[in-house]
């Protein structure tokens, strides 16, 4: 767990691959928060509360994007909602992924296979996030020809 100090049982800020500063499970810190949290850290309960707030905000981004793009209010299935919240939470928005959003909304497994493949910077190199891709494939039901090793 990046940023977690087992000895103190507290979470401390760390840089993410995009050079932002996070704490806990990917909560982006504002510059004025970094120094305070660096000194005292955060409890797991505080980090989990931030995660809950971030997921609520990501959910709102999903529904806002759908209202603006499709001009409708849709009720997503829990699976659709979770897949799109994952994008909004981890990538900041859905705007750069319209084909993936279309595939998820249309339950288009082939479209999801074509559009979904996450990568990240690990040890200074861009690499595929195979664990995340495999988990998404299994969750979304597109695993039969999608699983990466």
C-alpha positions, 0 to 999 in steps of 0.5 A: 500500500503506497503511502501507508506506514505500518509502524505508525498505522497512518497514511502519508502523501505520495506521488502518483505516476502523473506527478500529482500528490495523493493520499490513501486510495488515490485522493488527489491532494491540494497543495495546501493539504500536503504539508499538514498531512505530511506532518501528521498523516491520516488514519485509515478511517479518514482515508476511507472517508475521502475515498467515499467522497471521491466515489460520490463525486465520480458517480456525479461525473458519470451521470453529468456526462451522460446527461450532457452527451446523450441529453437523457437521464439514464438509470444505469445497472450497478455493473455499468455504473461501477465500470464508468465510475472506475474511469471517472475516478481513476482518469478524472473524466469520461470525455476522452473515452466516448467509445468506451462509454457507448460500449458500456451503455449498449452492453457491447462486449466486443466494443468494450474489448476493443476500447478497454486496456489500461496502462500506467507508468510503473518504475518510469516505464509505461506498462499495461495494468494487467491486474486491473485489466483482468479484474475489469474483464472478469467483472464486465463479463468480457473475460473469455477473450480478454484476459491478459497475462 
